[in-house]
């Protein structure tokens, strides 16, 4: 029973991280100016990816007979509040928006890494989490590359 609860908690933590990521990129979409319209399809794709990850995790949570979390993490809420404050000072600057997105992607990578360190996870869940982590790593690298190019 303890293993089941620990596994569901781990999966729900990843659901919350994906919820944070969705809200973070929705906020980033609002921060983009017309000059940064090229970022909108990218951010929209990341939102869709997180919805897919979340639903895949939710299916596994339901298979354990439990409910999927619907909120966001406390740190995610703090991160978005910080992003709101920073936007006031940066004037919705492209580099600042991308830096904030990169910080969010760093947090997602840490959460997935931590989940993979859990010994109680069955192999099939470890495979799902590894695949999702790699998907999010690709997004991280894209955001980092764009941030590095931003003026």
Residue, then its C-alpha position, 0 to 999 in steps of 0.5 A: x500500500x505504501x508503494x502505491x501511495x508513493x507512486x501516485x504521489x510521484x505521478x501527481x507531483x509531475x502532474x503539478x509540474x506540468x500544470x505549472x508549465x501550462x500556466x507559465x507558458x500561458x503567461x509567457x504568451x501574454x508577455x510576448x509582443x508583436x515583435x516576438x510573435x514567432x514565439x507564440x507557436x512555440x509556447x502553444x506547442x509546449x502547452x499542448x505537450x504538457x497537456x499530453x504529458x499530464x493526461x498520460x500521467x493521469x491515466x496511470x494515476x486513475x489505473x491505481x484507483x486514485x484522482x489526478x491533482x488539478x492545481x499547481x505547485x506552491x513553487x510554481x505559483x511563486x515562480x509565476x508571481x515573480x514573472x509578473x513582477x519582473x515583467x513590470x521592470x523589463x517591459x515585456x522584454x524578449x530575453x526576460x520572457x525566455x529567461x523566465x521560461x528557461x527557469x521554468x524548464x529547469x524546474x521541470x527537469x529537476x522534478x522529472x530527475x527527482x521522480x526518476x530517482x524514486x526506487x518504488x517506480x515500476x519499470x513501465x512508469x519509469x519509461x513514461x517519465x524518462x520519455x516525458x523528461x526527454x520531451x521537456x529537455x528538448x523544449x528546454x534546449x530550444x528556449x535556452x538557444x532562443x534566449x542566448x540569441x535574444x538581444 
